[in-house]
Amino acid sequence: MQRRGDGFSFHITHPDEFQTMAGKREFTKTLETGEKSVAILKILMLAAEL
């Protein structure tokens, strides 16, 4: 989780095998909140989906 300006974003690095398929090293998602407690809950929900 990173703070960017007034909000938070979630970053996760792809494994090497997936980087070739996806063409990206990292998955990034804006959490659309400025509150840390809400951002943590959103990360947990997002991680469950992945």
PyMOL Python script that loads the backbone (N, CA, C, O; Angstrom):
from pymol import cmd

cmd.read_pdbstr("""\
ATOM      1  N   MET A   1       0.860  -1.161   0.000  1.00  0.00           N
ATOM      2  CA  MET A   1       0.000   0.000   0.000  1.00  0.00           C
ATOM      3  C   MET A   1       0.908   1.227   0.000  1.00  0.00           C
ATOM      4  O   MET A   1       1.891   1.296   0.739  1.00  0.00           O
ATOM      5  N   GLN A   2       0.560   2.175  -0.834  1.00  0.00           N
ATOM      6  CA  GLN A   2       1.309   3.428  -0.917  1.00  0.00           C
ATOM      7  C   GLN A   2       0.356   4.599  -0.827  1.00  0.00           C
ATOM      8  O   GLN A   2      -0.753   4.563  -1.361  1.00  0.00           O
ATOM      9  N   ARG A   3       0.800   5.629  -0.151  1.00  0.00           N
ATOM     10  CA  ARG A   3       0.018   6.862  -0.102  1.00  0.00           C
ATOM     11  C   ARG A   3       0.417   7.687  -1.317  1.00  0.00           C
ATOM     12  O   ARG A   3       1.603   7.922  -1.549  1.00  0.00           O
ATOM     13  N   ARG A   4      -0.563   8.124  -2.086  1.00  0.00           N
ATOM     14  CA  ARG A   4      -0.314   8.959  -3.258  1.00  0.00           C
ATOM     15  C   ARG A   4      -1.222  10.167  -3.172  1.00  0.00           C
ATOM     16  O   ARG A   4      -2.434  10.059  -3.363  1.00  0.00           O
ATOM     17  N   GLY A   5      -0.641  11.310  -2.887  1.00  0.00           N
ATOM     18  CA  GLY A   5      -1.450  12.522  -2.747  1.00  0.00           C
ATOM     19  C   GLY A   5      -2.413  12.385  -1.585  1.00  0.00           C
ATOM     20  O   GLY A   5      -1.994  12.192  -0.443  1.00  0.00           O
ATOM     21  N   ASP A   6      -3.708  12.485  -1.874  1.00  0.00           N
ATOM     22  CA  ASP A   6      -4.734  12.384  -0.832  1.00  0.00           C
ATOM     23  C   ASP A   6      -5.275  10.974  -0.659  1.00  0.00           C
ATOM     24  O   ASP A   6      -6.116  10.742   0.209  1.00  0.00           O
ATOM     25  N   GLY A   7      -4.810  10.030  -1.465  1.00  0.00           N
ATOM     26  CA  GLY A   7      -5.378   8.682  -1.415  1.00  0.00           C
ATOM     27  C   GLY A   7      -4.316   7.603  -1.306  1.00  0.00           C
ATOM     28  O   GLY A   7      -3.124   7.880  -1.171  1.00  0.00           O
ATOM     29  N   PHE A   8      -4.787   6.363  -1.368  1.00  0.00           N
ATOM     30  CA  PHE A   8      -3.911   5.207  -1.275  1.00  0.00           C
ATOM     31  C   PHE A   8      -4.032   4.367  -2.533  1.00  0.00           C
ATOM     32  O   PHE A   8      -5.056   4.382  -3.216  1.00  0.00           O
ATOM     33  N   SER A   9      -2.964   3.633  -2.826  1.00  0.00           N
ATOM     34  CA  SER A   9      -2.999   2.698  -3.941  1.00  0.00           C
ATOM     35  C   SER A   9      -2.338   1.396  -3.507  1.00  0.00           C
ATOM     36  O   SER A   9      -1.525   1.368  -2.582  1.00  0.00           O
ATOM     37  N   PHE A  10      -2.705   0.325  -4.194  1.00  0.00           N
ATOM     38  CA  PHE A  10      -2.227  -1.018  -3.905  1.00  0.00           C
ATOM     39  C   PHE A  10      -1.300  -1.440  -5.032  1.00  0.00           C
ATOM     40  O   PHE A  10      -1.633  -1.281  -6.206  1.00  0.00           O
ATOM     41  N   HIS A  11      -0.129  -1.979  -4.678  1.00  0.00           N
ATOM     42  CA  HIS A  11       0.849  -2.428  -5.668  1.00  0.00           C
ATOM     43  C   HIS A  11       1.280  -3.844  -5.312  1.00  0.00           C
ATOM     44  O   HIS A  11       1.535  -4.152  -4.148  1.00  0.00           O
ATOM     45  N   ILE A  12       1.358  -4.698  -6.320  1.00  0.00           N
ATOM     46  CA  ILE A  12       1.894  -6.046  -6.116  1.00  0.00           C
ATOM     47  C   ILE A  12       2.717  -6.410  -7.344  1.00  0.00           C
ATOM     48  O   ILE A  12       2.308  -6.142  -8.474  1.00  0.00           O
ATOM     49  N   THR A  13       3.863  -7.013  -7.123  1.00  0.00           N
ATOM     50  CA  THR A  13       4.743  -7.412  -8.215  1.00  0.00           C
ATOM     51  C   THR A  13       4.338  -8.786  -8.711  1.00  0.00           C
ATOM     52  O   THR A  13       4.108  -9.700  -7.919  1.00  0.00           O
ATOM     53  N   HIS A  14       4.251  -8.930 -10.034  1.00  0.00           N
ATOM     54  CA  HIS A  14       3.913 -10.219 -10.635  1.00  0.00           C
ATOM     55  C   HIS A  14       5.112 -11.157 -10.549  1.00  0.00           C
ATOM     56  O   HIS A  14       6.253 -10.699 -10.603  1.00  0.00           O
ATOM     57  N   PRO A  15       4.871 -12.477 -10.415  1.00  0.00           N
ATOM     58  CA  PRO A  15       5.976 -13.440 -10.527  1.00  0.00           C
ATOM     59  C   PRO A  15       6.588 -13.363 -11.930  1.00  0.00           C
ATOM     60  O   PRO A  15       5.923 -12.945 -12.878  1.00  0.00           O
ATOM     61  N   ASP A  16       7.840 -13.761 -12.057  1.00  0.00           N
ATOM     62  CA  ASP A  16       8.562 -13.669 -13.333  1.00  0.00           C
ATOM     63  C   ASP A  16       7.805 -14.324 -14.489  1.00  0.00           C
ATOM     64  O   ASP A  16       7.756 -13.764 -15.584  1.00  0.00           O
ATOM     65  N   GLU A  17       7.212 -15.503 -14.262  1.00  0.00           N
ATOM     66  CA  GLU A  17       6.499 -16.204 -15.331  1.00  0.00           C
ATOM     67  C   GLU A  17       5.317 -15.385 -15.844  1.00  0.00           C
ATOM     68  O   GLU A  17       5.038 -15.375 -17.043  1.00  0.00           O
ATOM     69  N   PHE A  18       4.634 -14.707 -14.948  1.00  0.00           N
ATOM     70  CA  PHE A  18       3.459 -13.933 -15.317  1.00  0.00           C
ATOM     71  C   PHE A  18       3.841 -12.617 -15.980  1.00  0.00           C
ATOM     72  O   PHE A  18       3.083 -12.090 -16.795  1.00  0.00           O
ATOM     73  N   GLN A  19       5.004 -12.085 -15.639  1.00  0.00           N
ATOM     74  CA  GLN A  19       5.445 -10.816 -16.228  1.00  0.00           C
ATOM     75  C   GLN A  19       5.554 -10.932 -17.737  1.00  0.00           C
ATOM     76  O   GLN A  19       5.212  -9.999 -18.463  1.00  0.00           O
ATOM     77  N   THR A  20       6.027 -12.073 -18.209  1.00  0.00           N
ATOM     78  CA  THR A  20       6.154 -12.283 -19.650  1.00  0.00           C
ATOM     79  C   THR A  20       4.777 -12.307 -20.307  1.00  0.00           C
ATOM     80  O   THR A  20       4.585 -11.697 -21.358  1.00  0.00           O
ATOM     81  N   MET A  21       3.822 -13.002 -19.700  1.00  0.00           N
ATOM     82  CA  MET A  21       2.473 -13.106 -20.261  1.00  0.00           C
ATOM     83  C   MET A  21       1.726 -11.780 -20.187  1.00  0.00           C
ATOM     84  O   MET A  21       1.061 -11.381 -21.143  1.00  0.00           O
ATOM     85  N   ALA A  22       1.835 -11.105 -19.056  1.00  0.00           N
ATOM     86  CA  ALA A  22       1.075  -9.875 -18.838  1.00  0.00           C
ATOM     87  C   ALA A  22       1.746  -8.658 -19.475  1.00  0.00           C
ATOM     88  O   ALA A  22       1.086  -7.669 -19.794  1.00  0.00           O
ATOM     89  N   GLY A  23       3.049  -8.743 -19.654  1.00  0.00           N
ATOM     90  CA  GLY A  23       3.783  -7.605 -20.202  1.00  0.00           C
ATOM     91  C   GLY A  23       3.981  -6.492 -19.183  1.00  0.00           C
ATOM     92  O   GLY A  23       4.343  -5.372 -19.544  1.00  0.00           O
ATOM     93  N   LYS A  24       3.745  -6.796 -17.912  1.00  0.00           N
ATOM     94  CA  LYS A  24       3.895  -5.801 -16.844  1.00  0.00           C
ATOM     95  C   LYS A  24       4.632  -6.439 -15.678  1.00  0.00           C
ATOM     96  O   LYS A  24       4.541  -7.646 -15.455  1.00  0.00           O
ATOM     97  N   ARG A  25       5.352  -5.624 -14.948  1.00  0.00           N
ATOM     98  CA  ARG A  25       6.042  -6.113 -13.748  1.00  0.00           C
ATOM     99  C   ARG A  25       5.164  -6.010 -12.506  1.00  0.00           C
ATOM    100  O   ARG A  25       5.354  -6.742 -11.535  1.00  0.00           O
ATOM    101  N   GLU A  26       4.198  -5.089 -12.549  1.00  0.00           N
ATOM    102  CA  GLU A  26       3.466  -4.772 -11.333  1.00  0.00           C
ATOM    103  C   GLU A  26       1.988  -4.530 -11.628  1.00  0.00           C
ATOM    104  O   GLU A  26       1.631  -4.003 -12.682  1.00  0.00           O
ATOM    105  N   PHE A  27       1.138  -4.921 -10.684  1.00  0.00           N
ATOM    106  CA  PHE A  27      -0.287  -4.633 -10.735  1.00  0.00           C
ATOM    107  C   PHE A  27      -0.532  -3.473  -9.779  1.00  0.00           C
ATOM    108  O   PHE A  27      -0.113  -3.529  -8.623  1.00  0.00           O
ATOM    109  N   THR A  28      -1.198  -2.431 -10.239  1.00  0.00           N
ATOM    110  CA  THR A  28      -1.487  -1.255  -9.421  1.00  0.00           C
ATOM    111  C   THR A  28      -2.975  -0.956  -9.477  1.00  0.00           C
ATOM    112  O   THR A  28      -3.584  -1.003 -10.546  1.00  0.00           O
ATOM    113  N   LYS A  29      -3.561  -0.648  -8.323  1.00  0.00           N
ATOM    114  CA  LYS A  29      -4.983  -0.336  -8.246  1.00  0.00           C
ATOM    115  C   LYS A  29      -5.170   0.832  -7.285  1.00  0.00           C
ATOM    116  O   LYS A  29      -4.675   0.796  -6.158  1.00  0.00           O
ATOM    117  N   THR A  30      -5.875   1.856  -7.720  1.00  0.00           N
ATOM    118  CA  THR A  30      -6.221   2.969  -6.839  1.00  0.00           C
ATOM    119  C   THR A  30      -7.319   2.506  -5.900  1.00  0.00           C
ATOM    120  O   THR A  30      -8.299   1.905  -6.341  1.00  0.00           O
ATOM    121  N   LEU A  31      -7.170   2.778  -4.616  1.00  0.00           N
ATOM    122  CA  LEU A  31      -8.140   2.314  -3.625  1.00  0.00           C
ATOM    123  C   LEU A  31      -9.267   3.316  -3.392  1.00  0.00           C
ATOM    124  O   LEU A  31     -10.214   3.028  -2.660  1.00  0.00           O
ATOM    125  N   GLU A  32      -9.168   4.470  -4.002  1.00  0.00           N
ATOM    126  CA  GLU A  32     -10.218   5.493  -3.969  1.00  0.00           C
ATOM    127  C   GLU A  32     -10.669   5.868  -2.563  1.00  0.00           C
ATOM    128  O   GLU A  32     -11.861   6.026  -2.300  1.00  0.00           O
ATOM    129  N   THR A  33      -9.692   6.009  -1.660  1.00  0.00           N
ATOM    130  CA  THR A  33      -9.981   6.477  -0.315  1.00  0.00           C
ATOM    131  C   THR A  33      -8.750   7.169   0.252  1.00  0.00           C
ATOM    132  O   THR A  33      -7.622   6.855  -0.128  1.00  0.00           O
ATOM    133  N   GLY A  34      -8.967   8.093   1.145  1.00  0.00           N
ATOM    134  CA  GLY A  34      -7.884   8.784   1.823  1.00  0.00           C
ATOM    135  C   GLY A  34      -7.719   8.315   3.254  1.00  0.00           C
ATOM    136  O   GLY A  34      -6.838   8.786   3.973  1.00  0.00           O
ATOM    137  N   GLU A  35      -8.580   7.373   3.673  1.00  0.00           N
ATOM    138  CA  GLU A  35      -8.533   6.860   5.038  1.00  0.00           C
ATOM    139  C   GLU A  35      -7.795   5.532   5.067  1.00  0.00           C
ATOM    140  O   GLU A  35      -8.132   4.601   4.336  1.00  0.00           O
ATOM    141  N   LYS A  36      -6.783   5.457   5.922  1.00  0.00           N
ATOM    142  CA  LYS A  36      -5.948   4.259   5.975  1.00  0.00           C
ATOM    143  C   LYS A  36      -6.750   3.019   6.360  1.00  0.00           C
ATOM    144  O   LYS A  36      -6.537   1.953   5.782  1.00  0.00           O
ATOM    145  N   SER A  37      -7.660   3.128   7.314  1.00  0.00           N
ATOM    146  CA  SER A  37      -8.436   1.965   7.760  1.00  0.00           C
ATOM    147  C   SER A  37      -9.313   1.417   6.629  1.00  0.00           C
ATOM    148  O   SER A  37      -9.449   0.202   6.486  1.00  0.00           O
ATOM    149  N   VAL A  38      -9.903   2.302   5.830  1.00  0.00           N
ATOM    150  CA  VAL A  38     -10.722   1.883   4.689  1.00  0.00           C
ATOM    151  C   VAL A  38      -9.833   1.264   3.613  1.00  0.00           C
ATOM    152  O   VAL A  38     -10.216   0.282   2.978  1.00  0.00           O
ATOM    153  N   ALA A  39      -8.648   1.836   3.408  1.00  0.00           N
ATOM    154  CA  ALA A  39      -7.708   1.309   2.413  1.00  0.00           C
ATOM    155  C   ALA A  39      -7.291  -0.116   2.765  1.00  0.00           C
ATOM    156  O   ALA A  39      -7.188  -0.962   1.876  1.00  0.00           O
ATOM    157  N   ILE A  40      -7.054  -0.391   4.028  1.00  0.00           N
ATOM    158  CA  ILE A  40      -6.666  -1.741   4.459  1.00  0.00           C
ATOM    159  C   ILE A  40      -7.785  -2.729   4.177  1.00  0.00           C
ATOM    160  O   ILE A  40      -7.524  -3.833   3.699  1.00  0.00           O
ATOM    161  N   LEU A  41      -9.022  -2.358   4.462  1.00  0.00           N
ATOM    162  CA  LEU A  41     -10.151  -3.238   4.175  1.00  0.00           C
ATOM    163  C   LEU A  41     -10.282  -3.504   2.671  1.00  0.00           C
ATOM    164  O   LEU A  41     -10.560  -4.629   2.257  1.00  0.00           O
ATOM    165  N   LYS A  42     -10.083  -2.475   1.871  1.00  0.00           N
ATOM    166  CA  LYS A  42     -10.156  -2.644   0.412  1.00  0.00           C
ATOM    167  C   LYS A  42      -9.044  -3.555  -0.101  1.00  0.00           C
ATOM    168  O   LYS A  42      -9.259  -4.343  -1.022  1.00  0.00           O
ATOM    169  N   ILE A  43      -7.859  -3.449   0.493  1.00  0.00           N
ATOM    170  CA  ILE A  43      -6.741  -4.330   0.099  1.00  0.00           C
ATOM    171  C   ILE A  43      -7.080  -5.780   0.411  1.00  0.00           C
ATOM    172  O   ILE A  43      -6.824  -6.665  -0.406  1.00  0.00           O
ATOM    173  N   LEU A  44      -7.649  -6.032   1.576  1.00  0.00           N
ATOM    174  CA  LEU A  44      -8.017  -7.392   1.946  1.00  0.00           C
ATOM    175  C   LEU A  44      -9.054  -7.964   0.987  1.00  0.00           C
ATOM    176  O   LEU A  44      -8.962  -9.131   0.604  1.00  0.00           O
ATOM    177  N   MET A  45     -10.029  -7.170   0.600  1.00  0.00           N
ATOM    178  CA  MET A  45     -11.038  -7.636  -0.357  1.00  0.00           C
ATOM    179  C   MET A  45     -10.415  -7.889  -1.729  1.00  0.00           C
ATOM    180  O   MET A  45     -10.730  -8.883  -2.384  1.00  0.00           O
ATOM    181  N   LEU A  46      -9.534  -6.993  -2.158  1.00  0.00           N
ATOM    182  CA  LEU A  46      -8.875  -7.140  -3.453  1.00  0.00           C
ATOM    183  C   LEU A  46      -7.976  -8.378  -3.462  1.00  0.00           C
ATOM    184  O   LEU A  46      -7.960  -9.122  -4.442  1.00  0.00           O
ATOM    185  N   ALA A  47      -7.230  -8.601  -2.380  1.00  0.00           N
ATOM    186  CA  ALA A  47      -6.350  -9.765  -2.296  1.00  0.00           C
ATOM    187  C   ALA A  47      -7.150 -11.063  -2.343  1.00  0.00           C
ATOM    188  O   ALA A  47      -6.685 -12.051  -2.910  1.00  0.00           O
ATOM    189  N   ALA A  48      -8.338 -11.075  -1.759  1.00  0.00           N
ATOM    190  CA  ALA A  48      -9.187 -12.261  -1.797  1.00  0.00           C
ATOM    191  C   ALA A  48      -9.640 -12.568  -3.224  1.00  0.00           C
ATOM    192  O   ALA A  48      -9.817 -13.734  -3.576  1.00  0.00           O
ATOM    193  N   GLU A  49      -9.828 -11.541  -4.046  1.00  0.00           N
ATOM    194  CA  GLU A  49     -10.233 -11.727  -5.426  1.00  0.00           C
ATOM    195  C   GLU A  49      -9.098 -12.255  -6.293  1.00  0.00           C
ATOM    196  O   GLU A  49      -9.334 -12.993  -7.250  1.00  0.00           O
ATOM    197  N   LEU A  50      -7.863 -11.875  -5.958  1.00  0.00           N
ATOM    198  CA  LEU A  50      -6.709 -12.286  -6.757  1.00  0.00           C
ATOM    199  C   LEU A  50      -6.369 -13.717  -6.428  1.00  0.00           C
ATOM    200  O   LEU A  50      -5.424 -14.272  -6.989  1.00  0.00           O
TER     201      LEU A  50
END
""", "prot")
cmd.dss("prot")
cmd.show_as("cartoon", "prot")
cmd.util.cbc("prot")
cmd.orient("prot")
